[in-house]
Amino acid sequence: MVAAPQQATNQVAQNGSTTLPRSHHQRTGRPPAAPKSYDYLLKVLLVGDSDVGKQEILQDLEDGSADSPFCSGSAYKTTTILLDGKRVKLQLWDTSGQGRFCTIIRSYSRGAQGILLVYDITNKWSFDSIDRWLEEVEKHAPGVPKVLVGNRLHLAFKRQVQEREAELYAAKNHMAFFEVSPLCDFNIRESFCELSRMALHRNGMERLWRSNKVLSLQELCCRAIVARTSVYGLERLPLPTTLKSHLKSYAISAAPSRHRARPPKHPHNARLNCTGRNSCTIA
């Protein structure tokens, strides 16, 4: 029975307090949702034969867990990159390269916004297998932006796949192309930045994050530094590695569109000097 207004007032006076309505999280027992720490979320799939170094690439990135919460046949990790002052969170799925895991690729390809096709430059067979992986991806995720990655550039003295051959193959199949080295931390973040840029452009988000308006103090600082320094000059600045990586990404994305027609590459006169697996420099 509902108490009359006067009775309710008397009850409050006797108790000396009143019961306020509980908030939603008090009623449900769940804490309020935390604000998102990113502006865009992209699902990226790493595809290629086993032992081409997909795990090496993931380990070179910051953040996230190393294991898949859903399936033992794949590895999962998250990382956040900065693109023109916008935080892009990547959900990275590394499927096993064994044939029996093709069903996993079919499953995880759905909803993917970017594909990283990985081969080992010291293993010609892994490069020849890209055709098979590409066919599988196109079957289940047609039109998704793709980047071809030649891994283990630090072992260039054992090279079996020429850079020009892979570059022509990527152009023929409408893919960006990078040769990378997790050991030397070379072109890893750049390849993911390029893939993210392609995915955002495909989903019509380019106009939102490529704006002439200064959106933050961080972007203002990036513009000021990049306007007075070349991309390769950024490496010599006395700044933390993460900040230099953000500046290089900003400089590449802010360049005129004619300079973005091809993905950024190391200069042709760059030489890879390796005296051993644990000692290599790119001059």
Residue frames relative to the residue before (quaternion, step in Angstrom):
aa qw qx qy qz dx dy dz
M 1.0000 0.0000 0.0000 0.0000 0.00 0.00 0.00
V 0.4042 -0.7180 0.5145 0.2376 3.60 -0.91 0.91
A 0.4219 -0.7171 0.4956 0.2493 3.60 -0.81 1.03
A 0.5266 -0.6145 0.4835 0.3336 3.56 -1.14 0.68
P 0.6645 -0.5214 0.3444 0.4098 3.62 -1.15 0.51
Q 0.6717 0.4943 -0.3161 0.4522 3.62 0.90 -0.88
Q 0.6400 0.5267 -0.3249 0.4554 3.58 1.03 -0.81
A 0.6416 0.5221 -0.3235 0.4594 3.58 1.00 -0.82
T 0.6391 0.5263 -0.3263 0.4562 3.59 1.03 -0.81
N 0.6540 0.5119 -0.3138 0.4601 3.57 0.99 -0.84
Q 0.6356 0.5312 -0.3329 0.4506 3.58 1.01 -0.78
V 0.6398 0.5159 -0.3251 0.4678 3.59 1.02 -0.80
A 0.6562 0.5181 -0.3131 0.4504 3.56 0.95 -0.89
Q 0.6658 0.5035 -0.3085 0.4562 3.60 1.00 -0.80
N 0.7049 0.4570 -0.2673 0.4721 3.59 0.92 -0.84
G 0.3705 -0.7521 0.4740 0.2690 3.60 1.12 -0.53
S 0.7642 0.2209 -0.1585 0.5848 3.58 1.22 0.18
T 0.2677 -0.7448 0.5855 0.1753 3.52 -1.29 0.24
T 0.4122 -0.7029 0.5263 0.2428 3.56 -1.13 0.62
L 0.2500 -0.7817 0.5570 0.1272 3.57 -0.60 1.17
P 0.6063 -0.5524 0.4090 0.3999 3.59 -1.13 0.50
R 0.4254 -0.7049 0.5070 0.2551 3.57 -0.94 0.85
S 0.5104 -0.6341 0.4844 0.3207 3.54 -1.15 0.65
H 0.7024 -0.4781 0.3177 0.4209 3.56 -1.31 0.29
H 0.7074 0.4563 -0.2922 0.4539 3.60 0.84 -0.88
Q 0.5961 0.5360 -0.3720 0.4680 3.63 1.21 -0.40
R 0.6573 0.5039 -0.3089 0.4675 3.57 1.05 -0.77
T 0.7574 0.3905 -0.2090 0.4797 3.57 0.91 -0.88
G 0.4338 -0.7103 0.4561 0.3151 3.58 1.20 -0.36
R 0.6229 0.5260 -0.3392 0.4693 3.60 1.29 0.17
P 0.4827 -0.6641 0.4766 0.3143 3.61 -0.96 0.78
P 0.6013 -0.5567 0.4095 0.4011 3.61 -1.15 0.44
A 0.5715 -0.6137 0.4225 0.3439 3.57 -1.09 0.74
A 0.4283 -0.6962 0.5162 0.2558 3.56 -0.97 0.90
P 0.5514 -0.6095 0.4394 0.3625 3.61 -1.05 0.62
K 0.5597 -0.6159 0.4371 0.3412 3.57 -1.10 0.71
S 0.3150 -0.7573 0.5475 0.1659 3.55 -1.04 0.85
Y 0.7152 0.3586 -0.2443 0.5479 3.60 1.20 0.44
D 0.4605 -0.6792 0.5035 0.2706 3.55 -1.30 0.39
Y 0.7933 0.0857 -0.0275 0.6021 3.59 1.08 -0.76
L 0.1883 -0.7665 0.6067 0.0946 3.55 -1.17 0.69
L 0.0207 -0.8082 0.5874 -0.0380 3.58 -0.74 1.11
K 0.2828 -0.7315 0.5972 0.1682 3.54 -1.11 0.79
V 0.0477 -0.8117 0.5808 -0.0398 3.56 -0.64 1.18
L 0.2045 -0.7817 0.5835 0.0818 3.54 -0.97 0.96
L 0.2133 -0.7480 0.6153 0.1281 3.59 -0.97 0.92
V 0.0298 -0.8206 0.5670 -0.0652 3.55 -0.62 1.21
G 0.4160 0.6867 -0.5308 0.2715 3.56 -1.09 0.76
D 0.6965 -0.4514 0.3404 0.4418 3.56 -1.29 0.15
S 0.5856 -0.5411 0.4559 0.3955 3.53 -1.30 0.28
D 0.8208 0.2529 -0.2048 0.4694 3.56 -1.23 0.58
V 0.4744 0.6375 -0.4829 0.3678 3.62 1.04 0.64
G 0.6038 -0.6144 0.3348 0.3819 3.59 1.29 0.01
K 0.2627 0.7750 -0.5368 0.2054 3.60 1.06 0.57
Q 0.6463 0.5122 -0.3193 0.4669 3.58 1.02 -0.77
E 0.5998 0.5549 -0.3572 0.4524 3.59 1.08 -0.67
I 0.6480 0.5180 -0.3119 0.4631 3.56 1.01 -0.85
L 0.6631 0.5018 -0.3075 0.4625 3.59 0.93 -0.87
Q 0.6707 0.5136 -0.3041 0.4404 3.57 0.92 -0.87
D 0.6230 0.5481 -0.3428 0.4403 3.58 1.18 -0.46
L 0.6454 0.5112 -0.3149 0.4722 3.59 1.24 -0.32
E 0.4890 -0.6657 0.4878 0.2825 3.54 -1.22 0.57
D 0.7797 0.3984 -0.2738 0.3979 3.52 -1.47 0.16
G 0.7958 0.4439 -0.2352 0.3381 3.43 -1.52 -0.12
S 0.5296 -0.6025 0.4991 0.3278 3.51 -1.41 0.13
A 0.4730 -0.7020 0.4660 0.2574 3.55 -1.22 0.44
D 0.7375 0.3909 -0.2244 0.5029 3.59 1.19 -0.31
S 0.5216 -0.6298 0.4818 0.3148 3.53 -1.20 0.64
P 0.3682 -0.7360 0.5167 0.2360 3.62 -0.86 0.86
F 0.7258 0.4616 -0.2277 0.4564 3.59 1.23 -0.27
C 0.8438 0.0692 0.0450 0.5302 3.59 0.81 -0.90
S 0.4408 -0.7105 0.4884 0.2497 3.56 -0.93 0.94
G 0.6250 0.5639 -0.3385 0.4204 3.59 1.22 -0.27
S 0.7607 0.2841 -0.1819 0.5545 3.59 1.20 0.04
A 0.3193 -0.7068 0.5920 0.2191 3.54 -1.27 0.42
Y 0.1739 -0.7990 0.5741 0.0436 3.53 -1.06 0.81
K 0.1149 0.7760 -0.6141 0.0866 3.55 -1.05 0.79
T 0.2116 -0.7545 0.6027 0.1504 3.54 -1.20 0.51
T 0.0321 0.7678 -0.6398 0.0090 3.54 -1.19 0.57
T 0.2560 -0.7559 0.5839 0.1489 3.56 -1.19 0.53
I 0.1032 -0.7880 0.6060 0.0334 3.56 -0.84 1.02
L 0.3772 -0.7062 0.5532 0.2301 3.54 -1.23 0.48
L 0.0044 -0.7957 0.6024 -0.0628 3.55 -0.73 1.14
D 0.8219 -0.1497 0.0528 0.5470 3.58 -0.35 1.26
G 0.7247 -0.4369 0.2455 0.4729 3.57 0.93 0.84
K 0.6204 0.5117 -0.3422 0.4860 3.60 1.29 0.03
R 0.3549 -0.7326 0.5441 0.2034 3.56 -0.99 0.89
V 0.0782 -0.7934 0.6036 -0.0052 3.56 -0.66 1.18
K 0.1863 -0.7867 0.5824 0.0851 3.56 -0.57 1.16
L 0.1730 -0.7940 0.5794 0.0629 3.56 -0.83 1.06
Q 0.1932 -0.7231 0.6518 0.1227 3.54 -0.99 0.92
L 0.1140 -0.8368 0.5355 0.0024 3.56 -0.30 1.30
W 0.0819 -0.7924 0.6044 0.0006 3.54 -0.74 1.13
D 0.1085 -0.7871 0.6064 0.0300 3.56 -0.69 1.15
T 0.1600 -0.7944 0.5812 0.0744 3.57 -0.38 1.23
S 0.5649 -0.5867 0.4502 0.3661 3.55 -1.14 0.57
G 0.4670 -0.7054 0.4628 0.2648 3.56 -1.08 0.71
Q 0.5018 0.6640 -0.4310 0.3486 3.60 1.24 -0.04
G 0.6259 -0.5974 0.3637 0.3450 3.53 -1.06 0.80
R 0.6467 0.5449 -0.3395 0.4118 3.60 1.01 -0.72
F 0.6632 0.4853 -0.3134 0.4758 3.57 1.26 -0.19
C 0.3264 0.7453 -0.5151 0.2696 3.60 1.19 0.37
T 0.6041 0.5524 -0.3620 0.4459 3.58 1.12 -0.61
I 0.6082 0.5405 -0.3513 0.4632 3.59 1.12 -0.63
I 0.6337 0.5220 -0.3292 0.4665 3.57 1.00 -0.82
R 0.6309 0.5290 -0.3377 0.4562 3.57 0.96 -0.82
S 0.6800 0.4952 -0.2912 0.4556 3.56 0.99 -0.83
Y 0.7624 0.4001 -0.2163 0.4603 3.57 0.76 -1.05
S 0.5333 0.6212 -0.4188 0.3928 3.61 1.19 -0.24
R 0.5942 0.5628 -0.3662 0.4428 3.56 1.14 -0.56
G 0.8121 0.2106 -0.1810 0.5132 3.54 -0.72 1.06
A 0.4928 0.6509 -0.4436 0.3699 3.60 1.24 -0.04
Q 0.2434 -0.7853 0.5556 0.1237 3.57 -1.01 0.84
G 0.7930 0.0984 -0.0763 0.5964 3.57 1.29 -0.05
I 0.1569 -0.7817 0.5999 0.0671 3.57 -1.10 0.76
L 0.1464 -0.7548 0.6347 0.0774 3.56 -0.97 0.96
L 0.1403 -0.7911 0.5934 0.0489 3.59 -0.49 1.23
V 0.1017 -0.8431 0.5277 -0.0172 3.56 -0.43 1.27
Y 0.0381 0.7576 -0.6514 0.0141 3.55 -1.10 0.83
D 0.4543 -0.6612 0.5296 0.2756 3.55 -1.31 0.31
I 0.4151 -0.7386 0.4678 0.2516 3.62 -0.61 1.09
T 0.6697 0.4730 -0.3071 0.4831 3.61 1.24 -0.28
N 0.7074 0.3845 -0.2318 0.5459 3.59 1.32 0.08
K 0.2917 -0.7944 0.5097 0.1549 3.59 -0.16 1.29
W 0.6031 0.5761 -0.3597 0.4182 3.57 1.05 -0.70
S 0.6544 0.5157 -0.3224 0.4493 3.60 0.96 -0.81
F 0.6355 0.5081 -0.3289 0.4794 3.59 1.13 -0.61
D 0.6520 0.5128 -0.3141 0.4618 3.59 0.97 -0.83
S 0.6480 0.5365 -0.3149 0.4394 3.59 1.15 -0.60
I 0.4719 0.6847 -0.4438 0.3341 3.60 1.22 -0.27
D 0.5681 0.5981 -0.3787 0.4197 3.60 1.11 -0.66
R 0.6782 0.4963 -0.2874 0.4595 3.55 0.92 -0.95
W 0.6731 0.4849 -0.2972 0.4728 3.57 0.94 -0.89
L 0.6368 0.5337 -0.3275 0.4499 3.57 1.01 -0.79
E 0.6382 0.5233 -0.3216 0.4642 3.56 1.01 -0.81
E 0.6519 0.5168 -0.3069 0.4623 3.56 1.00 -0.87
V 0.6647 0.5039 -0.2974 0.4644 3.58 0.96 -0.88
E 0.6761 0.4959 -0.2996 0.4552 3.58 0.88 -0.93
K 0.6179 0.5574 -0.3435 0.4353 3.56 1.13 -0.60
H 0.8059 0.2924 -0.1240 0.4997 3.57 0.94 -0.91
A 0.7809 0.1544 -0.1184 0.5936 3.61 1.22 -0.25
P 0.0089 -0.8496 0.5273 -0.0039 3.60 0.62 1.08
G 0.8285 0.2618 -0.1931 0.4558 3.52 -1.07 0.82
V 0.4803 0.6633 -0.4499 0.3561 3.59 1.24 -0.07
P 0.5279 -0.6412 0.4436 0.3368 3.65 -0.88 0.85
K 0.0969 -0.8085 0.5805 0.0050 3.55 -1.00 0.91
V 0.1256 -0.7543 0.6401 0.0739 3.54 -1.21 0.68
L 0.2720 -0.7467 0.5880 0.1508 3.57 -0.89 0.99
V 0.0815 -0.8164 0.5715 -0.0130 3.56 -0.74 1.11
G 0.1808 -0.7525 0.6264 0.0936 3.55 -0.85 1.06
N 0.2018 -0.8320 0.5110 0.0766 3.56 -0.32 1.27
R 0.8040 0.3197 -0.2547 0.4318 3.53 -1.44 0.37
L 0.0933 0.8193 -0.5518 0.1249 3.54 0.83 1.04
H 0.5808 0.5892 -0.3772 0.4162 3.60 1.17 -0.46
L 0.6847 0.4125 -0.2817 0.5308 3.60 1.29 -0.18
A 0.1701 0.8350 -0.5068 0.1306 3.57 1.12 0.69
F 0.6036 0.5633 -0.3680 0.4277 3.61 1.12 -0.47
K 0.6891 0.3942 -0.2742 0.5428 3.61 1.34 -0.11
R 0.2687 0.8264 -0.4675 0.1623 3.56 1.29 0.23
Q 0.1037 -0.7771 0.6188 0.0498 3.56 -1.07 0.91
V 0.7163 0.3395 -0.2164 0.5700 3.59 1.30 -0.29
Q 0.3344 -0.7618 0.5223 0.1872 3.57 -0.56 1.16
E 0.5866 -0.6106 0.4091 0.3401 3.54 -1.04 0.82
R 0.6578 0.5228 -0.3157 0.4409 3.59 0.93 -0.89
E 0.6271 0.5405 -0.3333 0.4511 3.59 1.02 -0.78
A 0.6881 0.4694 -0.2801 0.4772 3.58 0.90 -0.91
E 0.6250 0.5471 -0.3327 0.4465 3.57 1.06 -0.76
L 0.6663 0.4881 -0.2971 0.4790 3.60 0.96 -0.84
Y 0.6297 0.5310 -0.3307 0.4605 3.57 1.03 -0.77
A 0.6539 0.5124 -0.3095 0.4627 3.59 0.96 -0.88
A 0.6583 0.5060 -0.3114 0.4622 3.59 0.93 -0.89
K 0.6374 0.5417 -0.3220 0.4433 3.59 1.00 -0.83
N 0.7676 0.3359 -0.1677 0.5194 3.57 1.06 -0.78
H 0.5074 -0.7008 0.3910 0.3138 3.56 1.27 0.54
M 0.4697 0.6423 -0.4613 0.3925 3.55 0.88 1.00
A 0.4437 -0.6076 0.5701 0.3302 3.53 -1.26 0.43
F 0.1983 -0.8019 0.5583 0.0776 3.59 -1.16 0.50
F 0.0453 0.7717 -0.6321 0.0536 3.54 -1.05 0.90
E 0.2003 -0.6890 0.6696 0.1918 3.51 -1.28 0.49
V 0.0987 -0.8357 0.5398 -0.0227 3.55 -0.73 1.11
S 0.1080 -0.7636 0.6305 0.0876 3.50 -1.36 0.29
P 0.3016 -0.7572 0.5499 0.1826 3.62 -0.42 1.14
L 0.6131 0.5701 -0.3501 0.4202 3.58 1.06 -0.72
C 0.7568 0.3282 -0.1784 0.5364 3.58 1.01 -0.83
D 0.3665 -0.7370 0.4798 0.3039 3.60 1.31 -0.03
F 0.3959 0.7266 -0.4538 0.3309 3.56 0.92 1.00
N 0.8784 0.0131 -0.0593 0.4740 3.56 -0.81 1.14
I 0.3993 0.7128 -0.4947 0.2962 3.62 1.18 0.23
R 0.7297 0.4133 -0.2393 0.4893 3.56 0.63 -1.13
E 0.6163 0.5617 -0.3516 0.4254 3.59 1.05 -0.73
S 0.6561 0.5104 -0.3222 0.4531 3.60 0.97 -0.79
F 0.6693 0.4774 -0.3036 0.4816 3.59 1.00 -0.75
C 0.6117 0.5377 -0.3511 0.4619 3.61 1.08 -0.64
E 0.6626 0.4991 -0.3082 0.4657 3.58 0.94 -0.88
L 0.6511 0.5062 -0.3169 0.4684 3.59 0.96 -0.82
S 0.6445 0.5152 -0.3180 0.4671 3.60 0.99 -0.81
R 0.6385 0.5264 -0.3233 0.4589 3.56 0.98 -0.83
M 0.6546 0.5058 -0.3058 0.4712 3.59 0.97 -0.86
A 0.6650 0.5074 -0.3061 0.4546 3.60 0.96 -0.87
L 0.6603 0.4963 -0.3098 0.4709 3.59 0.95 -0.83
H 0.6320 0.5251 -0.3283 0.4659 3.57 1.02 -0.78
R 0.6609 0.5130 -0.3089 0.4524 3.59 0.94 -0.88
N 0.7328 0.4149 -0.2328 0.4865 3.58 1.04 -0.74
G 0.5679 -0.6543 0.3614 0.3446 3.57 1.25 0.36
M 0.5110 0.6654 -0.4122 0.3553 3.59 1.20 0.36
E 0.4234 0.7401 -0.4509 0.2641 3.58 1.27 -0.19
R 0.6673 0.5163 -0.3143 0.4352 3.59 0.93 -0.85
L 0.6360 0.5439 -0.3346 0.4333 3.58 1.17 -0.47
W 0.7925 0.3116 -0.1738 0.4946 3.58 0.91 -0.84
R 0.6659 0.4107 -0.3259 0.5307 3.61 1.19 -0.12
S 0.2076 0.8002 -0.5186 0.2183 3.56 0.39 1.27
N 0.4778 -0.6644 0.4941 0.2935 3.56 -1.18 0.57
K 0.5762 0.5965 -0.3719 0.4170 3.57 1.25 -0.23
V 0.4076 -0.6845 0.5424 0.2666 3.58 -0.99 0.82
L 0.1973 -0.8377 0.5037 0.0753 3.55 -0.44 1.22
S 0.8129 0.0595 -0.0132 0.5792 3.60 1.12 -0.42
L 0.6377 -0.5119 0.4075 0.4065 3.54 -1.31 0.31
Q 0.6127 0.5570 -0.3480 0.4397 3.59 1.07 -0.73
E 0.6669 0.4876 -0.3042 0.4742 3.59 0.94 -0.87
L 0.6161 0.5492 -0.3425 0.4488 3.58 1.06 -0.76
C 0.6578 0.4965 -0.3022 0.4791 3.59 0.98 -0.87
C 0.6267 0.5359 -0.3348 0.4560 3.60 1.00 -0.82
R 0.6617 0.5091 -0.3110 0.4541 3.58 0.89 -0.91
A 0.6647 0.5190 -0.3098 0.4390 3.57 0.93 -0.91
I 0.6887 0.4744 -0.2828 0.4698 3.60 0.96 -0.88
V 0.6833 0.4996 -0.2901 0.4464 3.58 0.86 -0.99
A 0.6248 0.5607 -0.3393 0.4245 3.60 1.06 -0.71
R 0.7667 0.3530 -0.1770 0.5062 3.60 1.16 -0.54
T 0.7403 0.3440 -0.1929 0.5445 3.58 1.28 -0.02
S 0.4384 -0.6740 0.5243 0.2805 3.58 -1.04 0.77
V 0.6787 -0.4895 0.3524 0.4190 3.57 -1.28 0.35
Y 0.7122 0.4367 -0.2610 0.4837 3.58 0.92 -0.88
G 0.6051 0.5564 -0.3550 0.4452 3.59 1.20 -0.44
L 0.5480 0.6273 -0.3945 0.3880 3.58 1.18 -0.47
E 0.6098 0.5841 -0.3478 0.4074 3.57 1.10 -0.72
R 0.7009 0.4730 -0.2727 0.4589 3.59 1.11 -0.60
L 0.4926 0.6639 -0.4342 0.3579 3.60 1.23 -0.08
P 0.4498 -0.6938 0.4885 0.2787 3.63 -1.00 0.76
L 0.3695 0.7195 -0.4892 0.3263 3.56 0.57 1.22
P 0.6247 -0.5210 0.4049 0.4175 3.62 -1.20 0.35
T 0.6333 -0.5707 0.3729 0.3663 3.56 -1.12 0.71
T 0.6497 0.5264 -0.3243 0.4423 3.60 0.93 -0.87
L 0.6699 0.4935 -0.3010 0.4659 3.57 0.94 -0.87
K 0.6398 0.5118 -0.3329 0.4668 3.60 1.01 -0.75
S 0.6227 0.5318 -0.3390 0.4631 3.58 1.06 -0.70
H 0.6439 0.5107 -0.3163 0.4740 3.59 1.00 -0.79
L 0.6553 0.5119 -0.3154 0.4573 3.57 0.97 -0.83
K 0.6512 0.5090 -0.3225 0.4615 3.60 0.97 -0.82
S 0.6386 0.5194 -0.3231 0.4670 3.56 1.02 -0.82
Y 0.6562 0.5052 -0.3099 0.4671 3.57 0.97 -0.85
A 0.6547 0.5251 -0.3158 0.4427 3.60 0.95 -0.89
I 0.6649 0.5029 -0.3034 0.4614 3.58 0.97 -0.88
S 0.7093 0.4613 -0.2706 0.4591 3.58 0.88 -0.94
A 0.6826 0.4868 -0.2913 0.4607 3.60 1.12 -0.57
A 0.4859 0.6683 -0.4399 0.3519 3.59 1.25 -0.17
P 0.6311 -0.5287 0.3885 0.4138 3.63 -1.16 0.42
S 0.6476 -0.5693 0.3465 0.3694 3.56 -1.11 0.69
R 0.6162 0.5569 -0.3702 0.4160 3.61 1.04 -0.58
H 0.6671 0.4717 -0.3113 0.4853 3.57 1.18 -0.47
R 0.6661 0.4835 -0.3143 0.4730 3.57 1.25 -0.19
A 0.3714 0.7484 -0.4844 0.2595 3.57 1.24 0.11
R 0.7638 0.1752 -0.1168 0.6102 3.56 1.13 -0.68
P 0.5598 -0.6109 0.4239 0.3656 3.60 -1.01 0.67
P 0.5830 -0.5984 0.4104 0.3655 3.59 -1.08 0.67
K 0.0767 -0.7886 0.6100 0.0114 3.53 -1.02 0.87
H 0.5664 -0.5457 0.4639 0.4078 3.51 -1.26 0.23
P 0.6204 -0.5712 0.3688 0.3908 3.63 -1.05 0.61
H 0.5928 -0.5976 0.4042 0.3579 3.56 -1.13 0.67
N 0.6938 0.4647 -0.2961 0.4638 3.57 1.09 -0.57
A 0.4434 0.6788 -0.4758 0.3408 3.60 1.27 0.12
R 0.1397 -0.7852 0.6001 0.0616 3.55 -1.01 0.83
L 0.3073 -0.7346 0.5799 0.1719 3.51 -1.06 0.82
N 0.0922 -0.8035 0.5880 0.0111 3.56 -0.54 1.19
C 0.0553 0.7973 -0.5946 0.0883 3.56 -0.50 1.20
T 0.1315 -0.7764 0.6125 0.0696 3.55 -0.85 1.01
G 0.7842 -0.0656 0.0334 0.6162 3.54 1.32 -0.05
R 0.7063 -0.4693 0.3047 0.4336 3.58 -1.21 0.19
N 0.7538 0.3751 -0.2060 0.4986 3.58 1.04 -0.73
S 0.7336 0.3348 -0.2264 0.5464 3.58 1.22 0.19
C 0.3390 0.7195 -0.5480 0.2591 3.55 -0.33 1.25
T 0.0744 -0.7814 0.6193 0.0189 3.52 -1.09 0.77
I 0.2717 -0.7257 0.6070 0.1766 3.55 -1.23 0.56
A 0.1630 -0.8176 0.5499 0.0511 3.55 -0.42 1.28
